[in-house]
Amino acid sequence: MALLWTDPRDWVTEDTISKDRLNDISNDLSYLFNPSRKIITVKGSGSNLTLTSTTFVDLDAAAFALSVELTGKRAVRVKWHGMWANNTLNAFNYIDVLIDNSIYLSSLTNTSLATGVHFAQIVTANAYAYSDFDIYIPAGVLAAGTHTFKPQAKVSAGTMTFYEAGVLAQFVVGE
Amino acid sequence: MTLLWTNPYSWETGNPVTADQMNKVNDNIRFIFAPPRKTISIRGTGSNQSITSATLVALDPATYSISLELTGLRDVKVSLTGALSNNTANTLHGLDVFVDNLFYASSLTATPLSNGMWANSQDIAGLIIAVNASIIIPKAQFTAGTHTFVPYIRTSSNTLTWYEASAIYSEFTVQEIG
């Protein structure tokens, strides 16, 4: 897909108003109206996942990995909404997003922050809690083109359960 | 209100540049500047709500119901912020949004997911839990026109309190997103 955004023209006196120049305005309006975005929603129809890794590993890449074409000129919003638990009191659950198999959302480097982009300590074993974050990657970090995004998770101890049965999970990336 | 968005014109060589066409460009710019959005905010001055239903029921619809005109061409974000608690430990809270009395945000059908779009355990009796739940409903769910949105709530047992008093802020927002 060719992205429709064209940097707006700096008009000068006696510029020709051509169809191409007017269509650039139309195309830019269309892009702003519906910019690049991908939404993955699991509406309770998946299978619950368990995870015991203490290093970041893919969190159901088959369901949540997505590719989205970006202009490279705007901040990129990464939004996550899902429910998790851990069977071990005082353990931590962590989540991050691996971009293009090369950089993490938390650090924007190839090494994630130790606590990822979002984490929670388990105050009651096996208690359900929602894991939500909604953050932006600054403009200029990701070049124009198609990029891949995969949520990854880890635990400090115990077994995390990530729920895809009976609950809603949603992963969104877009400009 | 009539929505200002119209699909941008596809210009051809020789087309006259009319005032009507240029004003449509202006209208579209205005639409993108201020797209459809409604926010209901309670700044600690409401009445706390008690819920005992194990199935989803409307959460203070007199306060939180939103009607919003949509283009039907863009995704819609629903967000609910606030606080709740249950007087009994080991209970489970659930929240959802019912749209047009037709479908739930969680399932996009008339039957919600069993835990709605957001759920949380009550680990300690009476402990106040912050709610910050938002999801995006795909544009395919909507036609152009006015749509209604009502937050729904449930508790697995006993009594859940949704706070609108006690100096606690709550908010329900529906918006088209670009």
Interface residues (C-beta under 8 A of the other chain):
Chain A: I17 S18 K19 L22 N23 I25 S26 N27 L29 S30 L32 F33 N34 P35 R37 I39 T41 K43 G44 K79 H81 M83 V123 T124 A127 Y128 A129 Y130 D132 D134 Y163 G166 V167 L168 Q170 V172
Chain B: W5 N7 P8 Y9 S10 W11 E12 T13 N15 V17 V25 N28 I29 F31 I32 L73 R74 D75 L92 A105 S106 S107 L108 L113 S114 N115 G116 M117 W118 A119 N120 S121 D123 N132 A133 S134 I135 I136 P138 G178
